[in-house]
Amino acid sequence: MKEFLQDYNMVFAMAAMGCFTIMMKSIASVIYYRLLCQSEQMGTTRNKYMRAVSGKFIASYKLKREVHNVSCTVDRCLYNMRIMGISVISWKNIGIYGITAEILMFSISIVGGLYYSLTMDWFIINSVTAGITVIILAASEILFQLHRKYRLLQLQMVDYMENILKPKLEKEYLRPEETRKYQLEYFNLDEGTEEKEEEYHESEEQKEDIEEEAAPSMEQLKLLEEIMEEYLTD
């Protein structure tokens, strides 16, 4: 262990951890960019998690059950959403995990240096390396903005569910009479026109009833056929 620390292997390990964290944050940035593009077109998205949450909404309203807390439903969708086996929430916290790992490695290195009574130059090199790495990881959040992208993804999904899908389903399954009233007002149809439409439908139904009454029954047709056969045989 002493040789491992004296050869500055822990310094290289901290630098490698910083590079690995930057790489993972760049991958997370690409993932969030694709998710944001899909959330802008929630109606036609191919993401199975977004389609699943939309399907739950539709199924609930078909059963005449209104969804009250849309944000909670979206949060559960994001909690269960996994990309490359890692949850979306964990992707946005990659930087935090990297900084935590750096601090842990630095602490182990310092404790080992004190235990083996290493030189002051060794402590300075370890401290400078850990400090620079942590600063770079913290500054990379300004570049990648993973937490902001996650929040934007959440807002776009809630916006679609709350302001587009939910009103549509409510009009279609919960309040169809209000939809009919809105259509009448939108197309400038007054009450007289609506009454005329009802009278027209009633008159059509009356015509059908009259036609059915006027149409001969099967028994009358059979009786007419028998009379014609007797008349022809005579």
RAZIHU-V929352 format. One record per pair of residues at least 6 apart in sequence whose C-alpha atoms are under 7 Angstrom apart, sorted by the first residue. I is the first residue (numbers start at 1). GAP is how many residues later the second one is. D is the distance in Angstrom with one decimal. If there is no record, write none. Layout:
i=(I/I)
gap=(GAP/GAP)
d=(D/D)
//
This chain:
i=(2/10/11/11/14/14/14/15/18/18/18/21/21/21/24/25/25/28/29/29/32/36/38/39/39/39/40/45/49/49/53/58/60/61/61/62/64/64/70/70/70/71/74/74/78/79/79/79/80/81/81/82/92/92/92/95/99/99/102/106/171)
gap=(114/99/115/118/88/91/116/118/80/115/119/73/74/77/70/69/70/63/115/117/117/117/7/114/117/118/116/6/28/32/24/111/6/108/112/111/109/110/88/91/92/87/83/84/10/8/9/10/7/6/7/6/54/55/58/42/35/38/28/24/8)
d=(6.6/6.7/5.9/6.6/6.0/6.8/6.7/6.7/6.8/5.9/6.9/6.8/6.5/5.5/7.0/6.3/6.9/5.7/6.1/6.4/6.4/5.6/5.5/6.8/6.2/6.0/6.7/6.9/6.5/6.2/6.6/7.0/6.7/6.3/6.2/6.3/6.7/6.3/6.6/6.9/6.5/6.1/6.9/6.5/6.5/6.7/6.9/6.6/6.8/5.7/6.0/5.8/5.1/5.7/6.9/6.4/5.9/6.8/6.7/6.4/5.8)
//
